[in-house]
Amino acid sequence: MTKAGVTGMSDLLERIDQAIDQMADDMSLSVMMVIAAPTIAGRPCIIRRKAPGSKDAYGSTTVRPDGLPVIRIDPDLGKDTVKIYLHELAHIRLGHVDQVRRTNLHLAAPRSIPADANPSIREWENQVDDQVNEWLRYGRKHADPGDQLGIIQALYKHYKKPNKRG
């Protein structure tokens, strides 16, 4: 590709990025969750508003055989939707998904998988809780509006900054 071609491609990508940022201001919560998830998580992932396969869980994160994390979130959580969403994204951002077995559990029927009684999971959950609390504080402080959508938009914009991509 020529230098002019690279510059043109760079300009196009920048315009697309700006358009996505503008559209993000007007999106519904579910759509914004899908768009923002890879940016907040720090890597590609899939969001499904579907009851998780795990029994007694409101959300779950599994890893497909190809390594792509899949988050399932109960669609009927109301005001707790963003908290559960951020909880599952934190498992990805903190690298927990790199330490779990790759499976097809993302295809499991809702509520069909017994809860995991592994004691080491508690440490992960404590780390995740700390991350979620940090994200919620930041999101509430910078959200406009201060609702669930605003919190996700604030975090999305925060992680879109060039120094936050890593």
C-alpha angles and dihedrals in degrees: 000000000000124000089252089051092052091048091048091049091048091051091048092050090049091052091049090049091051091048091052090049090052093046090048088066090062104037130115119250095255094049092046090050090056094045096044099042099085091045095049093040091048094232142049116292140154126240121206122184092213132115108273122250091237118093115239093014131117093199139012139189121210131170121232120224089260090058098253113137116230121201120199118193126186105251094218103062099112112188092005094061096097094045092054091042092053091045091058093043089053090059087059097041091049092051097246090132089062089064099051130086118264110241145149092252089121085076095053120122114260115279093001101119121080116238115267112247095192107139093212088065088071091066090052091049091052090051090048093049090054091050093047092050090051091049093047092050091050094043095049091048094050102029121118104210100024094225130104093279091050092052092053092045091051092051092044091053091044093055093042089067109106095241092053099056096091 
